[in-house]
Amino acid sequence: MRCQIVLCALLIAMLSIIPAFAAQGGSPSAEESAALAALKGQISGRIVWESNRTGAWELYVMNADGTGARRLTSMGTPGDPLASNVYRRPQFSPDGSEILFANGKARAPIECWLADPDSGDVRRLCVGCPLNWLPDGSGFFFLRDKRIWRYDLAAGQESLALPLTIASADPDTVGHVAPDLSVGVFRFAKNEYIRLSDGAVLKTTAGCEPGMAADGRTMYWVNGPKDFRVWDPQTDTEQEMLGTPPVEPFNYTYFPTVTRDNKWLMYGASPSQHDHTTSDYEVYLHRLDNWKPAGEPVRLTFNSGTDRWPFLWLGRTQALSGTYDVAANRATNPPPPPLSVFSFAKDGAAPDWGGDTGLWPQAEGCGGEAVWQAEDAEGGTGGSMR
């Protein structure tokens, strides 16, 4: 028997608008201003990115609609001979309360740090290169000594997540692992999609900067400038996610990240400049529809510095629907964490938040409604539960 469910999340309270940031490198054109105005009210959340516009790499934040941009951290000193150009790759925790990023000095091990998205206060946690958050935000995965480790925030402790040694891993390897540690994507000499139980390489691609969707399955990457691609391992289907953006001259693209609902793509684009530390990369936001661009990209930064690795945290999660297999107690289209999932022992049973799937712990401030439809041979008419 199967039940049709609709999973809904209430809005998470958003932070108030912060003062506007005065861009040093220019101001939006009439078309860019119109695109920014049209974005207001269409999206909520916060964006974090890294920039060297002050002469040192710092984290910056703004609202998802491009308003309220400001520098968040003050960690670097312009001209510091020990400054490192390592990718910070900042990323909000699932609940938006913390920002995980890489930090360190030149010729020294990379470290995992956290930043408060409001105050900008930072703290060092451990040595290693951050990969991604755990779905419930209780910790994160990171690389160190060619192995994948886990850091638990509550305990303040690290532990080896897998016995696998990844021989090709470097201290600053860009990568992402599935929440269940079944697979991971990494940038070595080429991009590799690896089964983590035994290290088997399931797919190799050209390019760089691989990422993984929140489902822990779909891979995306930079195949080359002006060519973002995506691959679904279940169907072994590869397609273009973004080609040459219809923006002149900022259409030389890198640093892609995709939101947890797979509806928004963020990236950096320069005027045909490649260097990732000196080029005028600007931050862009583009809506996605089934992993293809929808509408036009919206430029969010206007500065001659290098703005890279933007990450969008959505203040809300849109409703998702999918089929729920009661017998297997498994959702075929699970929502991105930290939503709960309903499970049912039988028709008419009270919904069980989380059930015995153990995938999505209940998140404070979220509620939902489960609607089921019987598809059994007896022709049940279905119903709903709250």
C-alpha positions as YAML, in Angstrom:
chain: A
units: angstrom
residues:
- id: 1
  name: MET
  ca: [0.00, 0.00, 0.00]
- id: 2
  name: ARG
  ca: [1.18, 3.49, -0.75]
- id: 3
  name: CYS
  ca: [0.13, 6.85, 0.58]
- id: 4
  name: GLN
  ca: [0.51, 10.21, -1.11]
- id: 5
  name: ILE
  ca: [1.94, 12.81, 1.24]
- id: 6
  name: VAL
  ca: [2.45, 16.49, 1.14]
- id: 7
  name: LEU
  ca: [5.06, 17.79, 3.54]
- id: 8
  name: CYS
  ca: [4.83, 21.43, 4.55]
- id: 9
  name: ALA
  ca: [7.06, 23.59, 6.73]
- id: 10
  name: LEU
  ca: [6.10, 26.79, 8.47]
- id: 11
  name: LEU
  ca: [8.16, 29.88, 7.83]
- id: 12
  name: ILE
  ca: [11.21, 30.20, 10.03]
- id: 13
  name: ALA
  ca: [11.39, 33.70, 11.48]
- id: 14
  name: MET
  ca: [13.63, 35.88, 9.37]
- id: 15
  name: LEU
  ca: [16.18, 38.33, 10.64]
- id: 16
  name: SER
  ca: [15.52, 42.01, 10.21]
- id: 17
  name: ILE
  ca: [16.95, 43.91, 7.27]
- id: 18
  name: ILE
  ca: [20.46, 45.22, 7.91]
- id: 19
  name: PRO
  ca: [21.89, 48.49, 6.58]
- id: 20
  name: ALA
  ca: [22.75, 48.54, 2.88]
- id: 21
  name: PHE
  ca: [26.35, 48.04, 1.84]
- id: 22
  name: ALA
  ca: [27.81, 50.79, -0.40]
- id: 23
  name: ALA
  ca: [29.49, 49.03, -3.32]
- id: 24
  name: GLN
  ca: [32.92, 50.42, -4.16]
- id: 25
  name: GLY
  ca: [33.19, 49.09, -7.69]
- id: 26
  name: GLY
  ca: [30.10, 50.56, -9.28]
- id: 27
  name: SER
  ca: [26.35, 50.59, -9.16]
- id: 28
  name: PRO
  ca: [23.73, 48.48, -10.95]
- id: 29
  name: SER
  ca: [22.57, 49.41, -14.42]
- id: 30
  name: ALA
  ca: [18.92, 50.20, -15.06]
- id: 31
  name: GLU
  ca: [18.33, 46.59, -16.13]
- id: 32
  name: GLU
  ca: [20.12, 45.21, -13.06]
- id: 33
  name: SER
  ca: [18.17, 47.53, -10.77]
- id: 34
  name: ALA
  ca: [14.91, 46.36, -12.32]
- id: 35
  name: ALA
  ca: [15.91, 42.71, -11.82]
- id: 36
  name: LEU
  ca: [16.74, 43.39, -8.17]
- id: 37
  name: ALA
  ca: [13.42, 45.15, -7.64]
- id: 38
  name: ALA
  ca: [11.56, 42.23, -9.20]
- id: 39
  name: LEU
  ca: [13.36, 39.79, -6.88]
- id: 40
  name: LYS
  ca: [11.98, 41.41, -3.73]
- id: 41
  name: GLY
  ca: [9.22, 39.32, -2.22]
- id: 42
  name: GLN
  ca: [10.09, 36.32, -4.39]
- id: 43
  name: ILE
  ca: [12.65, 34.78, -2.07]
- id: 44
  name: SER
  ca: [13.60, 34.93, 1.60]
- id: 45
  name: GLY
  ca: [16.73, 33.82, 3.36]
- id: 46
  name: ARG
  ca: [20.34, 34.91, 3.65]
- id: 47
  name: ILE
  ca: [23.43, 34.69, 1.46]
- id: 48
  name: VAL
  ca: [27.03, 34.35, 2.59]
- id: 49
  name: TRP
  ca: [30.07, 34.64, 0.34]
- id: 50
  name: GLU
  ca: [33.78, 35.37, 0.54]
- id: 51
  name: SER
  ca: [35.53, 38.41, -0.90]
- id: 52
  name: ASN
  ca: [38.94, 40.07, -0.88]
- id: 53
  name: ARG
  ca: [37.56, 43.54, -1.63]
- id: 54
  name: THR
  ca: [39.28, 44.98, 1.47]
- id: 55
  name: GLY
  ca: [42.64, 43.43, 0.58]
- id: 56
  name: ALA
  ca: [42.05, 40.42, 2.87]
- id: 57
  name: TRP
  ca: [39.64, 37.51, 2.54]
- id: 58
  name: GLU
  ca: [36.53, 38.05, 4.68]
- id: 59
  name: LEU
  ca: [32.98, 36.71, 4.83]
- id: 60
  name: TYR
  ca: [30.08, 38.89, 3.70]
- id: 61
  name: VAL
  ca: [26.33, 38.44, 4.13]
- id: 62
  name: MET
  ca: [23.16, 39.85, 2.62]
- id: 63
  name: ASN
  ca: [19.50, 39.06, 2.36]
- id: 64
  name: ALA
  ca: [18.44, 36.62, -0.34]
- id: 65
  name: ASP
  ca: [16.93, 39.43, -2.43]
- id: 66
  name: GLY
  ca: [20.24, 41.31, -2.54]
- id: 67
  name: THR
  ca: [19.45, 43.89, 0.14]
- id: 68
  name: GLY
  ca: [21.40, 44.58, 3.32]
- id: 69
  name: ALA
  ca: [24.87, 43.47, 2.15]
- id: 70
  name: ARG
  ca: [27.69, 43.97, 4.64]
- id: 71
  name: ARG
  ca: [31.02, 42.59, 5.71]
- id: 72
  name: LEU
  ca: [30.56, 39.98, 8.42]
- id: 73
  name: THR
  ca: [34.08, 39.16, 9.63]
- id: 74
  name: SER
  ca: [37.28, 41.10, 10.27]
- id: 75
  name: MET
  ca: [39.86, 38.34, 10.42]
- id: 76
  name: GLY
  ca: [42.51, 39.31, 7.90]
- id: 77
  name: THR
  ca: [45.12, 42.03, 7.52]
- id: 78
  name: PRO
  ca: [45.73, 43.45, 4.03]
- id: 79
  name: GLY
  ca: [49.26, 42.60, 2.88]
- id: 80
  name: ASP
  ca: [49.73, 39.84, 5.47]
- id: 81
  name: PRO
  ca: [52.55, 37.63, 4.07]
- id: 82
  name: LEU
  ca: [51.01, 34.62, 5.81]
- id: 83
  name: ALA
  ca: [47.54, 35.17, 4.35]
- id: 84
  name: SER
  ca: [46.13, 32.14, 2.56]
- id: 85
  name: ASN
  ca: [44.06, 32.13, -0.62]
- id: 86
  name: VAL
  ca: [42.42, 28.83, 0.32]
- id: 87
  name: TYR
  ca: [38.75, 28.62, -0.58]
- id: 88
  name: ARG
  ca: [36.65, 29.51, 2.49]
- id: 89
  name: ARG
  ca: [33.53, 27.98, 0.87]
- id: 90
  name: PRO
  ca: [31.21, 29.34, 3.59]
- id: 91
  name: GLN
  ca: [27.92, 27.52, 4.12]
- id: 92
  name: PHE
  ca: [25.02, 28.15, 6.46]
- id: 93
  name: SER
  ca: [23.94, 25.43, 8.85]
- id: 94
  name: PRO
  ca: [20.53, 23.89, 8.02]
- id: 95
  name: ASP
  ca: [18.81, 26.18, 10.55]
- id: 96
  name: GLY
  ca: [20.78, 29.26, 9.51]
- id: 97
  name: SER
  ca: [22.32, 29.81, 12.95]
- id: 98
  name: GLU
  ca: [25.98, 29.16, 12.06]
- id: 99
  name: ILE
  ca: [28.32, 29.53, 9.08]
- id: 100
  name: LEU
  ca: [30.94, 26.84, 8.49]
- id: 101
  name: PHE
  ca: [34.06, 27.86, 6.57]
- id: 102
  name: ALA
  ca: [37.70, 27.00, 5.99]
- id: 103
  name: ASN
  ca: [40.45, 29.20, 7.31]
- id: 104
  name: GLY
  ca: [44.17, 29.15, 7.92]
- id: 105
  name: LYS
  ca: [47.54, 30.63, 7.13]
- id: 106
  name: ALA
  ca: [49.82, 30.04, 4.16]
- id: 107
  name: ARG
  ca: [51.95, 26.90, 4.49]
- id: 108
  name: ALA
  ca: [49.88, 25.78, 7.47]
- id: 109
  name: PRO
  ca: [47.10, 23.18, 7.79]
- id: 110
  name: ILE
  ca: [43.59, 24.26, 6.83]
- id: 111
  name: GLU
  ca: [41.17, 24.59, 9.74]
- id: 112
  name: CYS
  ca: [37.41, 24.37, 10.24]
- id: 113
  name: TRP
  ca: [35.86, 27.53, 11.67]
- id: 114
  name: LEU
  ca: [32.37, 28.77, 12.55]
- id: 115
  name: ALA
  ca: [31.03, 32.32, 12.23]
- id: 116
  name: ASP
  ca: [27.94, 33.81, 13.83]
- id: 117
  name: PRO
  ca: [25.85, 35.20, 10.93]
- id: 118
  name: ASP
  ca: [24.73, 38.22, 12.98]
- id: 119
  name: SER
  ca: [27.67, 39.30, 15.14]
- id: 120
  name: GLY
  ca: [30.48, 37.98, 12.94]
- id: 121
  name: ASP
  ca: [32.13, 36.34, 15.95]
- id: 122
  name: VAL
  ca: [34.31, 33.44, 14.82]
- id: 123
  name: ARG
  ca: [35.76, 30.38, 16.51]
- id: 124
  name: ARG
  ca: [38.21, 27.70, 15.47]
- id: 125
  name: LEU
  ca: [37.06, 24.10, 15.84]
- id: 126
  name: CYS
  ca: [39.60, 21.70, 14.39]
- id: 127
  name: VAL
  ca: [42.25, 21.04, 11.76]
- id: 128
  name: GLY
  ca: [40.84, 19.84, 8.45]
- id: 129
  name: CYS
  ca: [39.07, 20.98, 5.29]
- id: 130
  name: PRO
  ca: [35.28, 21.36, 5.73]
- id: 131
  name: LEU
  ca: [33.04, 19.32, 3.45]
- id: 132
  name: ASN
  ca: [29.40, 19.87, 4.44]
- id: 133
  name: TRP
  ca: [26.95, 19.97, 7.33]
- id: 134
  name: LEU
  ca: [25.11, 17.00, 8.73]
- id: 135
  name: PRO
  ca: [21.41, 17.21, 7.78]
- id: 136
  name: ASP
  ca: [20.28, 18.05, 11.32]
- id: 137
  name: GLY
  ca: [23.00, 20.66, 11.86]
- id: 138
  name: SER
  ca: [24.48, 18.77, 14.81]
- id: 139
  name: GLY
  ca: [27.90, 18.76, 13.19]
- id: 140
  name: PHE
  ca: [29.72, 18.49, 9.91]
- id: 141
  name: PHE
  ca: [32.07, 16.31, 7.88]
- id: 142
  name: PHE
  ca: [35.62, 17.31, 7.02]
- id: 143
  name: LEU
  ca: [38.75, 15.93, 5.36]
- id: 144
  name: ARG
  ca: [42.04, 15.39, 7.13]
- id: 145
  name: ASP
  ca: [44.94, 13.06, 6.39]
- id: 146
  name: LYS
  ca: [43.04, 11.63, 3.40]
- id: 147
  name: ARG
  ca: [40.14, 10.49, 5.58]
- id: 148
  name: ILE
  ca: [36.62, 11.72, 6.29]
- id: 149
  name: TRP
  ca: [35.98, 12.88, 9.82]
- id: 150
  name: ARG
  ca: [32.91, 14.06, 11.70]
- id: 151
  name: TYR
  ca: [32.78, 16.93, 14.16]
- id: 152
  name: ASP
  ca: [30.03, 16.94, 16.82]
- id: 153
  name: LEU
  ca: [29.17, 20.48, 17.91]
- id: 154
  name: ALA
  ca: [27.44, 19.59, 21.18]
- id: 155
  name: ALA
  ca: [30.28, 17.40, 22.39]
- id: 156
  name: GLY
  ca: [33.01, 19.52, 20.83]
- id: 157
  name: GLN
  ca: [34.63, 16.33, 19.63]
- id: 158
  name: GLU
  ca: [35.81, 14.87, 16.35]
- id: 159
  name: SER
  ca: [35.69, 11.23, 15.30]
- id: 160
  name: LEU
  ca: [36.67, 9.21, 12.27]
- id: 161
  name: ALA
  ca: [33.55, 8.84, 10.12]
- id: 162
  name: LEU
  ca: [34.87, 6.17, 7.75]
- id: 163
  name: PRO
  ca: [37.86, 3.81, 7.66]
- id: 164
  name: LEU
  ca: [38.33, 4.56, 3.94]
- id: 165
  name: THR
  ca: [41.58, 6.26, 2.94]
- id: 166
  name: ILE
  ca: [41.15, 8.55, -0.08]
- id: 167
  name: ALA
  ca: [44.59, 8.36, -1.62]
- id: 168
  name: SER
  ca: [44.08, 11.26, -4.04]
- id: 169
  name: ALA
  ca: [42.83, 13.73, -1.44]
- id: 170
  name: ASP
  ca: [44.83, 16.90, -0.80]
- id: 171
  name: PRO
  ca: [44.55, 19.11, 2.30]
- id: 172
  name: ASP
  ca: [42.39, 21.61, 0.36]
- id: 173
  name: THR
  ca: [40.30, 19.18, -1.70]
- id: 174
  name: VAL
  ca: [36.88, 20.52, -2.67]
- id: 175
  name: GLY
  ca: [34.22, 17.92, -1.95]
- id: 176
  name: HIS
  ca: [30.83, 16.96, -0.57]
- id: 177
  name: VAL
  ca: [29.55, 13.70, 0.97]
- id: 178
  name: ALA
  ca: [26.08, 12.22, 1.23]
- id: 179
  name: PRO
  ca: [24.44, 12.41, 4.69]
- id: 180
  name: ASP
  ca: [24.57, 8.61, 5.01]
- id: 181
  name: LEU
  ca: [28.18, 8.52, 3.79]
- id: 182
  name: SER
  ca: [27.24, 6.24, 0.93]
- id: 183
  name: VAL
  ca: [28.87, 8.38, -1.77]
- id: 184
  name: GLY
  ca: [30.87, 11.56, -2.16]
- id: 185
  name: VAL
  ca: [32.13, 13.92, -4.85]
- id: 186
  name: PHE
  ca: [35.68, 15.29, -4.85]
- id: 187
  name: ARG
  ca: [37.99, 17.34, -7.03]
- id: 188
  name: PHE
  ca: [41.26, 15.47, -7.59]
- id: 189
  name: ALA
  ca: [43.08, 15.53, -10.94]
- id: 190
  name: LYS
  ca: [39.50, 15.31, -12.23]
- id: 191
  name: ASN
  ca: [36.11, 15.31, -10.54]
- id: 192
  name: GLU
  ca: [35.24, 11.91, -9.09]
- id: 193
  name: TYR
  ca: [31.98, 10.49, -7.73]
- id: 194
  name: ILE
  ca: [33.05, 7.80, -5.25]
- id: 195
  name: ARG
  ca: [31.28, 5.02, -3.41]
- id: 196
  name: LEU
  ca: [32.59, 5.48, 0.10]
- id: 197
  name: SER
  ca: [32.15, 1.91, 1.28]
- id: 198
  name: ASP
  ca: [35.03, 0.73, -0.87]
- id: 199
  name: GLY
  ca: [36.39, 3.76, -2.74]
- id: 200
  name: ALA
  ca: [35.07, 2.65, -6.12]
- id: 201
  name: VAL
  ca: [34.92, 5.51, -8.64]
- id: 202
  name: LEU
  ca: [31.43, 5.56, -10.16]
- id: 203
  name: LYS
  ca: [31.89, 8.59, -12.40]
- id: 204
  name: THR
  ca: [34.78, 10.78, -13.55]
- id: 205
  name: THR
  ca: [34.35, 14.17, -15.21]
- id: 206
  name: ALA
  ca: [36.48, 16.97, -16.51]
- id: 207
  name: GLY
  ca: [36.39, 20.37, -14.85]
- id: 208
  name: CYS
  ca: [36.40, 21.24, -11.16]
- id: 209
  name: GLU
  ca: [34.37, 22.46, -8.17]
- id: 210
  name: PRO
  ca: [31.99, 19.51, -7.76]
- id: 211
  name: GLY
  ca: [28.97, 19.70, -5.48]
- id: 212
  name: MET
  ca: [26.14, 17.45, -4.37]
- id: 213
  name: ALA
  ca: [22.44, 18.12, -3.95]
- id: 214
  name: ALA
  ca: [20.81, 17.81, -0.54]
- id: 215
  name: ASP
  ca: [19.39, 14.43, -1.58]
- id: 216
  name: GLY
  ca: [22.92, 13.05, -1.23]
- id: 217
  name: ARG
  ca: [22.76, 11.72, -4.76]
- id: 218
  name: THR
  ca: [22.77, 14.25, -7.60]
- id: 219
  name: MET
  ca: [26.16, 15.65, -8.62]
- id: 220
  name: TYR
  ca: [26.86, 19.02, -10.24]
- id: 221
  name: TRP
  ca: [30.13, 20.65, -11.27]
- id: 222
  name: VAL
  ca: [31.98, 23.19, -13.39]
- id: 223
  name: ASN
  ca: [32.76, 21.40, -16.65]
- id: 224
  name: GLY
  ca: [34.45, 24.60, -17.76]
- id: 225
  name: PRO
  ca: [33.69, 28.31, -17.68]
- id: 226
  name: LYS
  ca: [30.24, 28.93, -19.15]
- id: 227
  name: ASP
  ca: [29.39, 25.24, -18.64]
- id: 228
  name: PHE
  ca: [27.85, 23.93, -15.40]
- id: 229
  name: ARG
  ca: [26.66, 20.34, -15.60]
- id: 230
  name: VAL
  ca: [24.56, 17.96, -13.48]
- id: 231
  name: TRP
  ca: [24.41, 14.16, -13.31]
- id: 232
  name: ASP
  ca: [21.72, 11.88, -11.88]
- id: 233
  name: PRO
  ca: [23.32, 8.53, -10.96]
- id: 234
  name: GLN
  ca: [19.97, 6.75, -10.73]
- id: 235
  name: THR
  ca: [19.31, 7.30, -14.42]
- id: 236
  name: ASP
  ca: [22.94, 7.88, -15.46]
- id: 237
  name: THR
  ca: [21.75, 11.10, -17.10]
- id: 238
  name: GLU
  ca: [24.06, 14.07, -17.59]
- id: 239
  name: GLN
  ca: [22.77, 17.45, -18.73]
- id: 240
  name: GLU
  ca: [23.79, 21.07, -18.90]
- id: 241
  name: MET
  ca: [22.66, 23.05, -15.87]
- id: 242
  name: LEU
  ca: [23.90, 26.45, -17.05]
- id: 243
  name: GLY
  ca: [25.64, 27.40, -20.27]
- id: 244
  name: THR
  ca: [26.68, 30.93, -21.18]
- id: 245
  name: PRO
  ca: [24.55, 33.34, -19.11]
- id: 246
  name: PRO
  ca: [22.84, 36.07, -21.16]
- id: 247
  name: VAL
  ca: [24.87, 38.74, -19.37]
- id: 248
  name: GLU
  ca: [27.66, 40.79, -20.87]
- id: 249
  name: PRO
  ca: [30.43, 40.88, -19.92]
- id: 250
  name: PHE
  ca: [29.93, 38.85, -16.72]
- id: 251
  name: ASN
  ca: [29.43, 35.38, -18.18]
- id: 252
  name: TYR
  ca: [32.67, 33.58, -17.27]
- id: 253
  name: THR
  ca: [31.25, 31.35, -14.54]
- id: 254
  name: TYR
  ca: [32.63, 29.47, -11.52]
- id: 255
  name: PHE
  ca: [31.82, 28.66, -7.84]
- id: 256
  name: PRO
  ca: [28.35, 27.05, -8.23]
- id: 257
  name: THR
  ca: [26.20, 26.18, -5.21]
- id: 258
  name: VAL
  ca: [22.59, 24.96, -5.24]
- id: 259
  name: THR
  ca: [19.99, 25.47, -2.51]
- id: 260
  name: ARG
  ca: [18.62, 22.55, -0.55]
- id: 261
  name: ASP
  ca: [15.38, 22.55, -2.53]
- id: 262
  name: ASN
  ca: [17.28, 22.54, -5.85]
- id: 263
  name: LYS
  ca: [15.36, 25.66, -6.91]
- id: 264
  name: TRP
  ca: [18.14, 28.27, -6.89]
- id: 265
  name: LEU
  ca: [21.65, 28.34, -8.33]
- id: 266
  name: MET
  ca: [24.28, 30.75, -7.05]
- id: 267
  name: TYR
  ca: [27.59, 31.36, -8.75]
- id: 268
  name: GLY
  ca: [30.35, 33.87, -9.45]
- id: 269
  name: ALA
  ca: [30.89, 35.38, -12.90]
- id: 270
  name: SER
  ca: [33.68, 37.56, -14.28]
- id: 271
  name: PRO
  ca: [34.27, 39.45, -17.55]
- id: 272
  name: SER
  ca: [36.32, 36.62, -19.13]
- id: 273
  name: GLN
  ca: [38.88, 36.68, -16.32]
- id: 274
  name: HIS
  ca: [39.96, 33.36, -14.87]
- id: 275
  name: ASP
  ca: [42.20, 33.94, -11.85]
- id: 276
  name: HIS
  ca: [40.24, 33.13, -8.71]
- id: 277
  name: THR
  ca: [42.07, 35.60, -6.47]
- id: 278
  name: THR
  ca: [42.41, 38.72, -8.64]
- id: 279
  name: SER
  ca: [39.53, 38.61, -11.15]
- id: 280
  name: ASP
  ca: [36.36, 40.69, -10.85]
- id: 281
  name: TYR
  ca: [33.96, 37.87, -10.03]
- id: 282
  name: GLU
  ca: [30.45, 39.06, -9.11]
- id: 283
  name: VAL
  ca: [27.72, 37.09, -7.33]
- id: 284
  name: TYR
  ca: [24.70, 35.98, -9.34]
- id: 285
  name: LEU
  ca: [21.44, 34.23, -8.47]
- id: 286
  name: HIS
  ca: [19.48, 32.16, -11.00]
- id: 287
  name: ARG
  ca: [16.25, 30.24, -10.54]
- id: 288
  name: LEU
  ca: [16.26, 26.54, -11.49]
- id: 289
  name: ASP
  ca: [13.47, 24.39, -12.85]
- id: 290
  name: ASN
  ca: [14.32, 20.69, -12.95]
- id: 291
  name: TRP
  ca: [18.02, 21.58, -12.94]
- id: 292
  name: LYS
  ca: [17.70, 23.99, -15.86]
- id: 293
  name: PRO
  ca: [17.85, 27.80, -15.68]
- id: 294
  name: ALA
  ca: [14.49, 29.56, -15.52]
- id: 295
  name: GLY
  ca: [14.22, 33.26, -16.28]
- id: 296
  name: GLU
  ca: [17.22, 35.57, -16.18]
- id: 297
  name: PRO
  ca: [20.14, 35.69, -13.72]
- id: 298
  name: VAL
  ca: [20.16, 38.47, -11.13]
- id: 299
  name: ARG
  ca: [23.40, 40.23, -10.25]
- id: 300
  name: LEU
  ca: [23.76, 40.81, -6.49]
- id: 301
  name: THR
  ca: [27.22, 42.35, -6.01]
- id: 302
  name: PHE
  ca: [28.87, 45.39, -7.60]
- id: 303
  name: ASN
  ca: [32.50, 45.52, -6.57]
- id: 304
  name: SER
  ca: [35.82, 45.18, -8.39]
- id: 305
  name: GLY
  ca: [37.15, 42.69, -5.84]
- id: 306
  name: THR
  ca: [36.88, 38.92, -6.15]
- id: 307
  name: ASP
  ca: [33.51, 37.73, -4.85]
- id: 308
  name: ARG
  ca: [33.34, 33.94, -4.80]
- id: 309
  name: TRP
  ca: [31.57, 30.89, -3.37]
- id: 310
  name: PRO
  ca: [28.12, 32.39, -2.62]
- id: 311
  name: PHE
  ca: [25.80, 30.18, -0.57]
- id: 312
  name: LEU
  ca: [22.06, 30.78, -0.14]
- id: 313
  name: TRP
  ca: [20.23, 29.64, 2.98]
- id: 314
  name: LEU
  ca: [16.48, 29.67, 2.44]
- id: 315
  name: GLY
  ca: [14.53, 30.99, 5.39]
- id: 316
  name: ARG
  ca: [11.73, 28.66, 4.48]
- id: 317
  name: THR
  ca: [11.40, 25.32, 2.77]
- id: 318
  name: GLN
  ca: [8.74, 25.05, 0.11]
- id: 319
  name: ALA
  ca: [6.21, 22.24, 0.26]
- id: 320
  name: LEU
  ca: [7.27, 19.01, -1.38]
- id: 321
  name: SER
  ca: [5.21, 16.01, -2.39]
- id: 322
  name: GLY
  ca: [6.12, 12.42, -3.03]
- id: 323
  name: THR
  ca: [5.07, 8.81, -2.65]
- id: 324
  name: TYR
  ca: [5.38, 7.16, 0.73]
- id: 325
  name: ASP
  ca: [5.81, 3.40, 0.82]
- id: 326
  name: VAL
  ca: [4.15, 2.28, 4.06]
- id: 327
  name: ALA
  ca: [5.51, -1.25, 3.91]
- id: 328
  name: ALA
  ca: [9.07, -0.05, 3.49]
- id: 329
  name: ASN
  ca: [8.47, 3.08, 5.59]
- id: 330
  name: ARG
  ca: [10.35, 5.09, 2.98]
- id: 331
  name: ALA
  ca: [9.64, 8.35, 1.19]
- id: 332
  name: THR
  ca: [10.58, 8.29, -2.50]
- id: 333
  name: ASN
  ca: [10.87, 12.09, -2.63]
- id: 334
  name: PRO
  ca: [12.15, 13.04, 0.82]
- id: 335
  name: PRO
  ca: [12.31, 16.71, 1.76]
- id: 336
  name: PRO
  ca: [15.62, 18.40, 2.50]
- id: 337
  name: PRO
  ca: [16.42, 18.45, 6.21]
- id: 338
  name: PRO
  ca: [15.65, 19.50, 8.87]
- id: 339
  name: LEU
  ca: [12.00, 18.72, 8.09]
- id: 340
  name: SER
  ca: [10.25, 15.84, 9.76]
- id: 341
  name: VAL
  ca: [8.58, 13.10, 7.78]
- id: 342
  name: PHE
  ca: [5.26, 11.41, 8.55]
- id: 343
  name: SER
  ca: [5.02, 7.64, 8.67]
- id: 344
  name: PHE
  ca: [1.86, 5.56, 9.00]
- id: 345
  name: ALA
  ca: [1.33, 2.13, 10.45]
- id: 346
  name: LYS
  ca: [-2.01, 1.80, 8.64]
- id: 347
  name: ASP
  ca: [-4.86, 3.85, 7.21]
- id: 348
  name: GLY
  ca: [-6.34, 6.08, 9.87]
- id: 349
  name: ALA
  ca: [-3.32, 5.90, 12.16]
- id: 350
  name: ALA
  ca: [-1.97, 9.05, 13.74]
- id: 351
  name: PRO
  ca: [1.05, 10.38, 11.88]
- id: 352
  name: ASP
  ca: [4.35, 9.70, 13.57]
- id: 353
  name: TRP
  ca: [6.86, 12.54, 13.31]
- id: 354
  name: GLY
  ca: [10.07, 10.94, 12.16]
- id: 355
  name: GLY
  ca: [8.71, 7.43, 12.38]
- id: 356
  name: ASP
  ca: [11.29, 4.72, 12.39]
- id: 357
  name: THR
  ca: [13.10, 6.12, 9.37]
- id: 358
  name: GLY
  ca: [15.45, 8.19, 11.49]
- id: 359
  name: LEU
  ca: [16.14, 10.54, 8.61]
- id: 360
  name: TRP
  ca: [14.63, 13.89, 9.52]
- id: 361
  name: PRO
  ca: [14.43, 14.86, 13.17]
- id: 362
  name: GLN
  ca: [11.63, 17.17, 14.20]
- id: 363
  name: ALA
  ca: [12.61, 20.83, 13.88]
- id: 364
  name: GLU
  ca: [11.33, 23.35, 16.38]
- id: 365
  name: GLY
  ca: [9.02, 25.86, 14.76]
- id: 366
  name: CYS
  ca: [7.95, 23.55, 11.94]
- id: 367
  name: GLY
  ca: [4.59, 21.89, 11.50]
- id: 368
  name: GLY
  ca: [2.90, 20.04, 8.73]
- id: 369
  name: GLU
  ca: [-0.06, 18.19, 7.34]
- id: 370
  name: ALA
  ca: [-0.03, 14.68, 5.91]
- id: 371
  name: VAL
  ca: [-2.50, 13.78, 3.22]
- id: 372
  name: TRP
  ca: [-2.74, 10.15, 2.16]
- id: 373
  name: GLN
  ca: [-4.47, 8.39, -0.65]
- id: 374
  name: ALA
  ca: [-4.96, 4.66, -0.60]
- id: 375
  name: GLU
  ca: [-3.87, 2.79, -3.71]
- id: 376
  name: ASP
  ca: [-4.70, -0.72, -2.59]
- id: 377
  name: ALA
  ca: [-6.69, -3.32, -4.50]
- id: 378
  name: GLU
  ca: [-9.72, -2.75, -2.25]
- id: 379
  name: GLY
  ca: [-10.10, 0.73, -3.71]
- id: 380
  name: GLY
  ca: [-9.78, 2.76, -0.54]
- id: 381
  name: THR
  ca: [-10.87, 6.37, -0.91]
- id: 382
  name: GLY
  ca: [-8.04, 7.92, 1.06]
- id: 383
  name: GLY
  ca: [-8.24, 10.72, 3.60]
- id: 384
  name: SER
  ca: [-6.11, 13.15, 5.54]
- id: 385
  name: MET
  ca: [-4.50, 13.53, 8.92]
- id: 386
  name: ARG
  ca: [-3.00, 16.45, 10.82]
...
